[in-house]
Amino acid sequence: MEEDNQSLMELPKVNLEGVLARLPLQSLLVCCCVSKSLLNLIENDLDFAKEHFAISESQLMIHSPETTSFHLIDLDADATPGFGTRVEIKPNFNLPLHGFEVADSCNGLVLLESVDMVNGSHRCIVCNPVTGEYIMLPETKLLSRYATCALFYCPRTNQFKILRAFHQVFSLEGHDLGPGLDASLDSDPDLAVELDPSSDSDLDSDSASELNLFPDYDGNLDSGANTDDSSLSSDSDSDSDSSSIYSESDTMGELLVGGSDSWESLGNLPFSPLTIYSPCYLDKATHWLCVEESVQNLIVFFNFESHQFGEIPAPAHLGKTYINAYWLVALGGFLSIFDSFTTKEKFDIWVMKEYGSWTKDYVIDTTAWGAFHRDLFYKPAMCRRNGEVVMISEEGYILFYDLSKKNGRIIKHRRIDFPDRAVVHTPSIMSLRDAMRDSNMRVLNVASRFGRPELNPHSYLEFAGTFSE
């Protein structure tokens, strides 16, 4: 009888760690309140943190820059369709980093960026929202606009790398023009053009387009960075443009390796950050769909080990005209394309199991979603280990579709309003100080999340319905 009443703490250490490692993050944080020994194990044991992360599955994380909150959605929270009540989503994390937005997530770390379109500045932070720790990355020396970033982290070497693609801004007054630019302006005075819409310049819009002084795309593509100029006042825009010029030929790339105090130049990039979207990380490389006509293939990538860019041909029938109806997703360890344009009211899923060779492995009939199909724009977010595809809509609906059973369920979350950002994130309890062990960067701590789980989250999930083809 006494043996039946044994507490969790009486288990052998190896068994205890095995049980705890399989708990979701919310339950694990609650365990921190049980005893000091559990708190010490969960908060300070690096081996346990690595084991928990290896077992953990990716979740959806919604970042609201206006409230500086990270809202983690447990995708198993709605496992019982008949619950009929609201399910609170815990925990919420708060980092007082106003002006920063989520750019990317990788291996439990989140890359945040702050873009100042007026002054052409771009700042980046790497953080772990679970532990409340963050690192301010070195500022780039080049002025830039329309920057987009990708994050890579290698647990084996405790090293992270960040790719930064941007349009370099050439300042005509008050800023360092960058190496070699002074000489260029001296040799070609036509480069020194003031983009002041209020001036009496003889340069019309057609001529400006030929000189690539205006971007070819409106910046609304989901490339992982905020490229919307609408928040800037006309006066600020005029002041900025009147003292700077940029062109397609000035599309630059930089790489930051963890531990370095400066960015390494990658030179001119083969594509503009305004022409890539739907980032997908797979096999040590980040892939994007690319609409730039000068790029031959539909898919481009950057390999974080070789530091090389490359291209991948898409299925022959896919073109760049309707690329906003395609999405890149990692499916079963392979690169896949979700195509919602070719076959109306269906998602055709093309999978590349061999380089350049695509097969249409799945078709999702969206008409089976009933009322949730009409007038709702769904974007594929991720594929889970159990074979479910997760899609999200701006209206706040999260859809789960089982590829093998051809059925699914829909849950309701609060509306995702711009600049809110939903990203795939695997939570990690590993301290950023451990993750950056060989880095000379200073780790800052906002507030520990351990032992203080958030019990009053402002958001919730509601069961919306099921469907079957």
C-alpha positions as CSV (number, residue, x, y, z in Angstrom):
1,M,0.0,0.0,0.0
2,E,2.8,2.4,0.9
3,E,4.4,1.7,-2.5
4,D,1.2,2.7,-4.2
5,N,1.3,6.1,-2.5
6,Q,4.8,7.0,-3.6
7,S,5.2,10.5,-4.8
8,L,6.7,11.6,-8.1
9,M,9.8,12.8,-6.2
10,E,10.5,9.3,-5.0
11,L,11.1,8.0,-8.5
12,P,14.7,7.2,-9.5
13,K,16.3,10.3,-11.1
14,V,16.5,8.8,-14.6
15,N,12.8,7.8,-14.4
16,L,11.8,11.2,-13.1
17,E,13.6,13.0,-15.8
18,G,12.0,10.8,-18.4
19,V,8.5,11.6,-17.2
20,L,9.2,15.3,-16.9
21,A,10.8,15.5,-20.3
22,R,7.5,14.4,-21.9
23,L,5.4,17.1,-20.3
24,P,4.3,20.1,-22.3
25,L,5.8,23.5,-21.4
26,Q,2.8,24.7,-19.4
27,S,2.8,21.6,-17.1
28,L,6.6,21.8,-16.8
29,L,6.4,25.4,-15.5
30,V,3.8,24.3,-13.0
31,C,6.1,21.6,-11.7
32,C,8.6,24.4,-10.9
33,C,6.2,25.5,-8.1
34,V,6.1,22.0,-6.5
35,S,9.6,21.9,-4.9
36,K,13.0,23.4,-5.1
37,S,14.6,20.2,-6.3
38,L,12.2,20.1,-9.3
39,L,12.8,23.8,-9.9
40,N,16.6,23.3,-9.9
41,L,16.3,20.3,-12.3
42,I,14.1,22.1,-14.8
43,E,15.9,25.4,-14.6
44,N,19.5,24.5,-14.3
45,D,20.1,21.0,-15.7
46,L,21.4,21.4,-19.2
47,D,21.2,17.7,-20.1
48,F,17.5,17.7,-19.1
49,A,16.8,20.9,-21.1
50,K,18.3,19.2,-24.2
51,E,16.3,16.1,-23.6
52,H,13.0,18.0,-23.2
53,F,13.7,20.0,-26.4
54,A,14.5,16.9,-28.4
55,I,11.1,15.4,-27.5
56,S,9.1,18.7,-27.8
57,E,7.1,19.3,-30.9
58,S,6.7,22.6,-32.7
59,Q,3.8,24.9,-31.7
60,L,2.3,28.1,-33.1
61,M,3.5,31.3,-31.5
62,I,1.8,34.6,-32.0
63,H,3.7,37.7,-31.3
64,S,1.9,41.0,-30.7
65,P,4.4,43.8,-31.0
66,E,1.9,46.3,-29.6
67,T,1.8,44.5,-26.3
68,T,5.2,42.9,-26.5
69,S,3.7,39.5,-25.8
70,F,4.5,36.1,-27.1
71,H,1.5,33.9,-27.1
72,L,2.2,30.1,-27.4
73,I,-0.6,27.9,-28.7
74,D,-0.4,24.2,-27.7
75,L,-1.7,22.4,-30.8
76,D,-3.0,19.6,-28.6
77,A,-5.1,21.8,-26.4
78,D,-8.2,21.0,-28.5
79,A,-7.6,17.2,-28.6
80,T,-11.2,16.5,-27.3
81,P,-13.6,18.1,-29.9
82,G,-16.5,18.0,-27.5
83,F,-15.1,20.2,-24.7
84,G,-17.5,22.9,-25.6
85,T,-15.8,25.5,-23.5
86,R,-13.0,28.0,-23.9
87,V,-9.5,26.5,-23.4
88,E,-7.0,29.0,-22.0
89,I,-3.7,29.2,-23.7
90,K,-0.7,29.3,-21.4
91,P,1.8,30.6,-20.9
92,N,2.1,34.2,-22.2
93,F,5.6,35.7,-22.2
94,N,6.3,39.4,-22.1
95,L,9.5,41.0,-23.1
96,P,9.5,44.8,-22.8
97,L,11.1,45.3,-26.2
98,H,8.9,47.9,-27.9
99,G,9.4,48.3,-31.6
100,F,10.7,44.8,-32.2
101,E,8.9,42.2,-34.3
102,V,9.4,38.5,-34.9
103,A,11.5,37.7,-38.0
104,D,12.2,34.0,-37.5
105,S,12.4,31.1,-35.1
106,C,14.9,28.2,-34.9
107,N,15.8,25.6,-32.3
108,G,14.0,27.3,-29.4
109,L,15.4,30.8,-30.2
110,V,13.5,33.7,-31.7
111,L,15.0,36.4,-33.9
112,L,13.4,39.9,-33.4
113,E,14.1,42.9,-35.6
114,S,13.4,46.6,-35.4
115,V,13.2,48.5,-38.7
116,D,13.5,52.3,-38.9
117,M,12.4,53.1,-42.4
118,V,13.1,56.8,-42.0
119,N,16.7,56.5,-41.0
120,G,17.4,53.2,-42.7
121,S,18.5,51.5,-39.5
122,H,17.9,47.8,-38.7
123,R,18.5,46.3,-35.3
124,C,18.2,42.6,-34.3
125,I,17.8,40.6,-31.1
126,V,18.0,36.9,-30.4
127,C,15.9,35.8,-27.5
128,N,14.5,32.8,-25.6
129,P,10.9,33.9,-24.6
130,V,10.6,31.1,-22.1
131,T,13.6,32.2,-20.0
132,G,13.2,35.9,-20.7
133,E,16.8,36.2,-21.9
134,Y,17.9,38.1,-25.0
135,I,21.1,39.3,-26.8
136,M,21.4,42.6,-28.6
137,L,23.3,41.9,-31.9
138,P,25.9,44.2,-33.3
139,E,24.4,47.0,-35.4
140,T,25.2,46.8,-39.1
141,K,27.4,49.6,-40.4
142,L,25.4,49.9,-43.7
143,L,22.2,51.9,-43.9
144,S,19.4,49.8,-45.3
145,R,15.8,49.5,-46.2
146,Y,13.4,46.5,-46.8
147,A,15.6,44.1,-44.8
148,T,14.6,40.4,-44.2
149,C,16.4,37.9,-42.0
150,A,16.8,34.2,-41.5
151,L,18.1,32.4,-38.3
152,F,20.1,29.2,-38.1
153,Y,21.3,27.6,-34.9
154,C,23.5,24.5,-34.4
155,P,23.1,22.9,-31.0
156,R,26.2,20.8,-31.6
157,T,28.5,23.8,-31.8
158,N,26.3,26.2,-29.7
159,Q,26.6,28.6,-32.6
160,F,24.0,30.7,-34.4
161,K,24.1,32.4,-37.7
162,I,21.9,35.1,-39.1
163,L,21.4,36.0,-42.8
164,R,20.4,39.6,-43.5
165,A,19.2,40.6,-47.0
166,F,18.5,44.3,-47.7
167,H,18.6,47.3,-50.0
168,Q,21.6,49.4,-49.2
169,V,20.7,53.0,-48.7
170,F,23.3,55.5,-50.1
171,S,23.1,58.6,-48.0
172,L,24.0,61.9,-49.6
173,E,24.5,63.8,-46.4
174,G,25.4,63.2,-42.8
175,H,26.1,59.4,-43.2
176,D,29.0,57.2,-44.1
177,L,28.4,56.2,-47.7
178,G,30.2,52.9,-47.4
179,P,33.5,51.7,-49.0
180,G,33.9,52.8,-52.6
181,L,30.7,54.8,-52.8
182,D,32.4,58.2,-52.6
183,A,34.5,57.3,-55.6
184,S,31.5,56.0,-57.5
185,L,29.6,59.3,-57.0
186,D,32.7,61.3,-58.1
187,S,33.0,59.2,-61.3
188,D,29.3,59.1,-62.0
189,P,27.5,62.3,-60.8
190,D,24.2,60.9,-62.2
191,L,24.0,58.6,-59.2
192,A,23.5,61.6,-56.9
193,V,19.8,62.0,-57.5
194,E,17.5,63.4,-54.8
195,L,14.2,61.6,-54.6
196,D,12.1,64.6,-53.5
197,P,8.5,64.4,-54.8
198,S,8.0,68.1,-54.0
199,S,11.0,69.2,-56.1
200,D,10.8,70.4,-59.7
201,S,13.0,67.5,-60.9
202,D,12.8,66.6,-64.6
203,L,13.0,63.0,-63.7
204,D,9.6,61.4,-64.3
205,S,8.3,58.1,-62.9
206,D,9.1,56.1,-66.1
207,S,12.7,57.3,-66.1
208,A,13.0,56.5,-62.4
209,S,11.7,53.0,-63.0
210,E,14.3,52.4,-65.6
211,L,17.0,53.6,-63.1
212,N,15.5,51.2,-60.5
213,L,15.1,54.1,-58.1
214,F,11.6,52.8,-57.0
215,P,11.0,49.2,-55.9
216,D,9.2,47.0,-58.4
217,Y,7.1,45.4,-55.6
218,D,4.7,46.9,-53.1
219,G,6.4,45.1,-50.1
220,N,3.2,43.3,-49.0
221,L,4.7,39.8,-49.6
222,D,5.3,37.8,-46.4
223,S,9.0,37.8,-46.5
224,G,9.5,37.8,-42.8
225,A,10.1,41.6,-42.4
226,N,7.8,44.6,-42.1
227,T,8.0,46.4,-45.4
228,D,4.9,48.5,-45.1
229,D,5.6,52.2,-45.4
230,S,2.0,53.2,-44.5
231,S,2.9,53.9,-40.9
232,L,5.4,56.6,-41.9
233,S,4.2,60.2,-42.3
234,S,4.6,61.9,-45.7
235,D,7.0,64.4,-44.1
236,S,9.2,61.6,-42.8
237,D,9.2,59.8,-46.1
238,S,10.1,62.9,-47.9
239,D,13.0,63.7,-45.6
240,S,14.3,60.2,-45.9
241,D,14.1,59.9,-49.7
242,S,15.5,63.4,-50.2
243,S,18.8,62.3,-48.7
244,S,19.1,58.8,-50.0
245,I,19.0,56.6,-53.1
246,Y,18.9,52.9,-53.7
247,S,18.6,50.5,-56.6
248,E,18.2,46.8,-57.5
249,S,21.9,46.6,-58.0
250,D,22.4,47.6,-54.4
251,T,20.7,44.5,-52.9
252,M,23.2,43.3,-50.4
253,G,23.6,40.4,-48.0
254,E,25.4,40.1,-44.6
255,L,26.0,37.2,-42.3
256,L,26.5,37.3,-38.5
257,V,28.1,34.3,-36.8
258,G,27.6,33.9,-33.1
259,G,30.5,35.3,-31.1
260,S,31.4,37.8,-33.8
261,D,31.2,41.5,-33.1
262,S,30.5,42.5,-36.7
263,W,28.6,41.4,-39.8
264,E,30.4,39.8,-42.7
265,S,29.5,41.1,-46.1
266,L,28.1,38.6,-48.7
267,G,28.2,41.2,-51.4
268,N,25.4,41.6,-53.9
269,L,22.6,39.1,-53.7
270,P,21.0,37.3,-56.7
271,F,17.6,38.5,-55.6
272,S,15.8,41.4,-53.8
273,P,14.4,40.8,-50.3
274,L,11.2,42.3,-51.7
275,T,10.8,39.4,-54.1
276,I,11.0,36.5,-51.7
277,Y,8.4,35.1,-49.4
278,S,7.1,31.9,-47.6
279,P,10.4,31.1,-45.8
280,C,10.9,27.4,-45.1
281,Y,13.8,26.0,-43.2
282,L,15.1,22.5,-44.1
283,D,18.4,20.7,-44.3
284,K,20.5,23.6,-42.9
285,A,19.1,26.0,-45.5
286,T,16.3,28.5,-45.6
287,H,14.2,28.4,-48.8
288,W,11.9,31.1,-50.3
289,L,9.6,31.4,-53.3
290,C,11.0,34.1,-55.5
291,V,9.1,36.3,-58.0
292,E,12.1,38.1,-59.4
293,E,12.2,37.7,-63.1
294,S,16.0,37.7,-63.3
295,V,16.0,34.5,-61.2
296,Q,15.5,31.5,-63.4
297,N,13.8,29.2,-60.9
298,L,10.8,29.6,-58.6
299,I,12.7,28.6,-55.4
300,V,15.8,30.1,-54.0
301,F,17.8,29.2,-50.9
302,F,20.7,30.1,-48.7
303,N,22.9,27.3,-47.2
304,F,24.1,28.2,-43.7
305,E,27.0,25.8,-43.8
306,S,28.5,26.6,-47.2
307,H,27.3,30.3,-47.1
308,Q,26.1,29.9,-50.7
309,F,22.9,30.8,-52.5
310,G,21.2,28.5,-54.9
311,E,18.0,27.8,-56.9
312,I,15.6,24.9,-57.2
313,P,13.2,24.3,-60.1
314,A,9.6,24.0,-59.1
315,P,6.9,21.8,-60.8
316,A,6.9,22.8,-64.5
317,H,3.4,24.2,-64.5
318,L,3.9,26.6,-61.7
319,G,4.8,30.1,-62.7
320,K,5.6,33.4,-60.9
321,T,2.4,35.2,-62.0
322,Y,0.3,33.7,-59.3
323,I,3.0,32.9,-56.8
324,N,1.0,34.4,-53.9
325,A,-1.2,31.3,-54.1
326,Y,1.8,29.0,-53.4
327,W,3.5,28.2,-50.0
328,L,6.6,26.3,-49.1
329,V,6.2,23.8,-46.2
330,A,8.5,21.1,-44.8
331,L,6.5,17.9,-45.1
332,G,7.9,14.6,-43.7
333,G,11.5,15.9,-44.0
334,F,10.9,17.0,-47.6
335,L,10.4,20.3,-49.3
336,S,6.8,20.7,-50.5
337,I,4.7,23.3,-52.3
338,F,1.0,23.9,-51.4
339,D,-0.7,25.1,-54.6
340,S,-4.1,26.7,-54.2
341,F,-4.3,28.2,-57.7
342,T,-4.0,25.4,-60.3
343,T,-7.0,23.5,-59.0
344,K,-9.8,25.8,-57.8
345,E,-11.1,25.1,-54.3
346,K,-8.4,22.5,-53.6
347,F,-4.8,22.5,-52.3
348,D,-2.5,20.4,-54.5
349,I,0.5,19.4,-52.5
350,W,3.7,18.8,-54.5
351,V,6.6,17.0,-52.7
352,M,10.3,17.0,-53.8
353,K,11.7,13.7,-52.6
354,E,14.6,13.9,-55.0
355,Y,16.3,17.1,-56.1
356,G,14.2,18.8,-58.8
357,S,11.8,15.9,-59.1
358,W,8.2,16.7,-57.9
359,T,5.2,14.5,-57.3
360,K,1.7,15.5,-56.4
361,D,1.2,13.3,-53.3
362,Y,-1.9,14.9,-51.7
363,V,-5.0,16.9,-52.7
364,I,-7.0,18.7,-50.0
365,D,-10.7,19.4,-50.9
366,T,-11.4,22.8,-49.2
367,T,-15.1,22.6,-50.0
368,A,-15.4,20.0,-47.2
369,W,-14.7,22.7,-44.7
370,G,-18.2,24.0,-45.2
371,A,-18.9,27.5,-44.0
372,F,-15.2,27.9,-42.9
373,H,-14.2,27.6,-46.6
374,R,-16.1,30.6,-47.8
375,D,-14.3,34.0,-47.8
376,L,-11.6,32.8,-45.5
377,F,-8.0,32.9,-46.6
378,Y,-6.0,30.0,-45.1
379,K,-2.2,29.9,-45.2
380,P,-0.4,26.6,-44.5
381,A,1.8,27.0,-41.4
382,M,3.4,23.6,-40.6
383,C,3.1,19.9,-40.8
384,R,3.0,18.0,-37.5
385,R,4.7,14.7,-36.7
386,N,1.3,13.0,-36.6
387,G,0.6,13.9,-40.3
388,E,-1.6,16.8,-39.6
389,V,-1.3,20.0,-41.7
390,V,-1.9,23.2,-39.7
391,M,-3.4,26.2,-41.5
392,I,-4.2,29.6,-40.1
393,S,-6.3,32.6,-41.2
394,E,-6.2,36.2,-40.3
395,E,-9.7,35.8,-38.9
396,G,-8.3,33.7,-36.2
397,Y,-9.3,30.2,-37.3
398,I,-6.7,27.4,-37.0
399,L,-7.4,24.4,-39.2
400,F,-6.0,20.9,-38.7
401,Y,-6.2,18.5,-41.6
402,D,-5.2,14.8,-41.4
403,L,-3.5,13.9,-44.7
404,S,-4.2,10.2,-44.4
405,K,-7.7,10.2,-42.9
406,K,-8.8,13.2,-45.0
407,N,-10.6,14.8,-42.1
408,G,-10.0,17.5,-39.6
409,R,-11.1,20.1,-37.1
410,I,-11.2,23.8,-36.8
411,I,-10.6,25.9,-33.7
412,K,-11.1,29.6,-33.1
413,H,-8.5,32.0,-31.8
414,R,-8.6,35.7,-31.6
415,R,-8.1,37.6,-34.8
416,I,-4.5,38.0,-36.0
417,D,-4.2,41.6,-36.9
418,F,-1.2,43.3,-38.5
419,P,1.5,43.6,-37.2
420,D,0.8,40.4,-35.2
421,R,2.9,37.6,-36.5
422,A,2.3,33.8,-36.3
423,V,5.4,31.7,-36.6
424,V,6.3,28.0,-35.9
425,H,8.2,27.8,-32.7
426,T,9.6,24.9,-30.6
427,P,9.8,26.1,-27.0
428,S,13.1,25.5,-25.2
429,I,13.9,25.8,-21.4
430,M,17.6,26.0,-22.2
431,S,19.2,29.1,-20.8
432,L,20.5,31.5,-23.5
433,R,23.7,31.6,-21.6
434,D,24.2,27.9,-22.2
435,A,23.1,28.2,-25.8
436,M,25.6,31.0,-26.3
437,R,28.3,29.4,-24.2
438,D,31.3,30.4,-26.4
439,S,29.9,33.7,-27.4
440,N,31.3,37.0,-26.1
441,M,27.9,38.7,-26.4
442,R,26.2,39.9,-23.3
443,V,23.1,38.0,-22.3
444,L,20.4,40.2,-20.8
445,N,17.5,38.9,-18.6
446,V,14.1,40.5,-18.4
447,A,12.5,38.2,-15.8
448,S,12.7,34.5,-15.2
449,R,9.6,32.6,-16.3
450,F,10.4,29.6,-14.1
451,G,8.2,29.2,-11.0
452,R,5.8,31.9,-12.2
453,P,3.5,30.4,-14.8
454,E,1.0,32.9,-16.2
455,L,-2.4,31.9,-14.9
456,N,-4.5,34.7,-16.4
457,P,-3.8,34.7,-20.2
458,H,-5.8,37.1,-22.3
459,S,-6.5,34.6,-25.1
460,Y,-8.3,31.4,-25.5
461,L,-9.3,28.7,-28.0
462,E,-12.8,27.7,-28.9
463,F,-13.9,24.6,-30.7
464,A,-15.5,25.5,-34.0
465,G,-16.3,22.3,-35.8
466,T,-15.1,19.1,-37.6
467,F,-15.2,18.1,-41.3
468,S,-14.5,15.1,-43.4
469,E,-14.1,14.6,-47.2
